[in-house]
Amino acid sequence: MSRYILALYWALPMLGLAILNVYGLVSDDMMKVVLAVLPVLAVISINRRQGCPKVGTGN
């Protein structure tokens, strides 16, 4: 899977939660935690290599 597609899979829920926060459906305290944790998880999952680095079968 392309890293750009994977980044979109992480960006869309973050934007959706931000929109829900604007309308008051998600609390501000929860948004502080979610928007601190989700980007970290996104970077870890996007930059993760799959496969064996010695053989070079990773993405």
C-alpha positions in Angstrom: 0.0 0.0 0.0 1.3 3.4 -0.9 2.4 5.7 1.9 0.2 8.4 0.6 -2.9 6.3 0.8 -1.9 5.2 4.3 -1.5 8.9 5.3 -5.0 9.6 3.9 -6.4 6.8 6.0 -5.0 8.5 9.1 -5.8 12.1 8.1 -9.5 11.6 7.3 -10.4 10.4 10.8 -8.5 13.3 12.4 -10.3 15.8 10.2 -13.6 14.1 11.0 -13.0 14.3 14.7 -12.1 18.0 14.3 -15.3 18.7 12.5 -17.3 16.8 15.2 -15.5 18.9 17.8 -16.6 22.1 16.1 -20.2 21.0 16.4 -19.8 20.1 20.0 -20.2 16.3 19.6 -16.7 15.6 20.9 -15.3 17.3 24.0 -12.3 19.6 23.9 -10.4 17.5 26.4 -10.8 14.4 24.4 -9.7 16.2 21.2 -6.5 17.3 23.0 -5.6 13.7 23.7 -6.7 12.3 20.4 -4.9 14.9 18.3 -1.7 14.3 20.4 -1.9 10.5 20.0 -3.2 9.9 16.5 -0.4 11.8 14.7 2.2 9.8 16.6 0.6 6.5 15.7 0.3 7.7 12.1 4.0 8.4 11.8 4.9 5.1 13.3 2.6 3.1 11.1 3.5 5.0 7.9 7.3 4.8 8.4 7.3 1.2 9.5 9.2 -1.1 7.1 7.5 -4.4 6.2 9.7 -7.3 5.3 13.3 -8.2 6.0 15.7 -5.2 5.8 18.7 -7.4 5.1 17.1 -8.9 2.0 15.4 -5.6 1.0 11.9 -6.9 0.7 10.4 -4.0 2.6 8.4 -1.1 1.1 
